[in-house]
Amino acid sequence: MAGHPRLKRERQTLAAMVRLHCRDRHGARGALCGECQALLDYALERLARCPFQAAKPTCLHCPIHCYRPDRRQAVRAVMRYAGPRMLWRHPLLALCHLWDGLRRAPQRAR
């Protein structure tokens, strides 16, 4: 997947969070379990289709909820678990994600 460096970092952060969650919660070593791989695939697809692209805020601050409710809940659980642990495992990605959290969504044309 090519694209803007910010989106590349967003994909890396998302994958790191899912890997951390899967390893600690599901005991997966190396490859993700089927459930986590499906969630990661879904989230990466949603990210690729984001109408804001490089200007996108973090999903928490986004006015568009593009995840299905069950998937949104699953991603929230992953982020709730992995977010604090990212500071130790992937400090640069974690700090960039926190910085991106300050970004607000641009107005979307109707």
N, C-alpha and C positions, 0 to 999 in steps of 0.2 A: 504494500500500500504506500503509494507516494503521497505527498501532500505537504502542507505547511509544517514547519518544525514544532509548533505548538500542538498540533493535532497528533504528531508522532509521539511527543512526550505524553500527551493525554492517553494514548493507546498503551504506552509503556507503563504508566502509572496504574491504569485499570488492570492490566495483565499482572503486574506485581501484587496488587491487592488481592486479586482472585487467587493467585498462587499461594500467597501467605495464608489466606483463609482456608483454602483447600488442604494445605499441608497440615495446619494445626487442628482444624475441625474434622477433617475426613481422613487424616493419616496418609494422604497421597504423597508419594515421593517421586520426584521426576515429573511424570505426566499428570495432568489434572484428572480428577474423577469425571465421569460422564456428565453429571449434573453441573459441575463447575465449568466444564468445557462448553456445555450448551449455553450457560449464562454468559460466559465471556464472549462467545460467538455472537450472541444476541446483542450484547452491549456494544461490541465493536461495529456491528451492522448499524445500530442506532447512531453511533458516533459518526460513521461515514455518511449518514443521511441527514446530519444536523444542518438545518437551514442557516445557522450562524457561522458555521465552519470555523475559521481562524479567530473570529471575533466572539466565539461562544464563551459564555460564563461557565462556571461549574454547574452541574445539573441542579444543585440546591437552589441556585439563584436564577435558574432559567424559567422564563414565562411559559415555555412549551413543555408539556410533559409527554414525551414521545415513547416512554416505556409503558407496557401493559402493567396494570396494577400489581399483579403477582410478581412480575419481574422487577418492578420498582422496589417492592418490599424485599426481594432477595438481594438486590444490589445494595440497598440500605444496610441490610444485615452484614454483608461483606465489608462495606465501608466502615460501619460502626466497629467491627472487630479489628480490621486491618489498619484503619486510619492511624490510631495512636502507635501501633507497632511499626508503621512505616518510618517513623522518625529514627528508629534504631537500625532497621534493615536497609532502607533506601532513603537516607536523609535528604539528598538533593531533590529527588522526585517529590518527597513529602513537602519540602519547603516551596517548591515551584507550585504544587497543588494548592497550598495555603495562599500563596501570592495570587494565583489565578482566582481564588475564592473572593478576592476583593473586586474582581471585574464584574461589571454589571452588563446585562444583556442589552444590546442595541435595540432600538425600536424596529420592529419587523413591519415591512410594508404590507398593507392589506390587499 
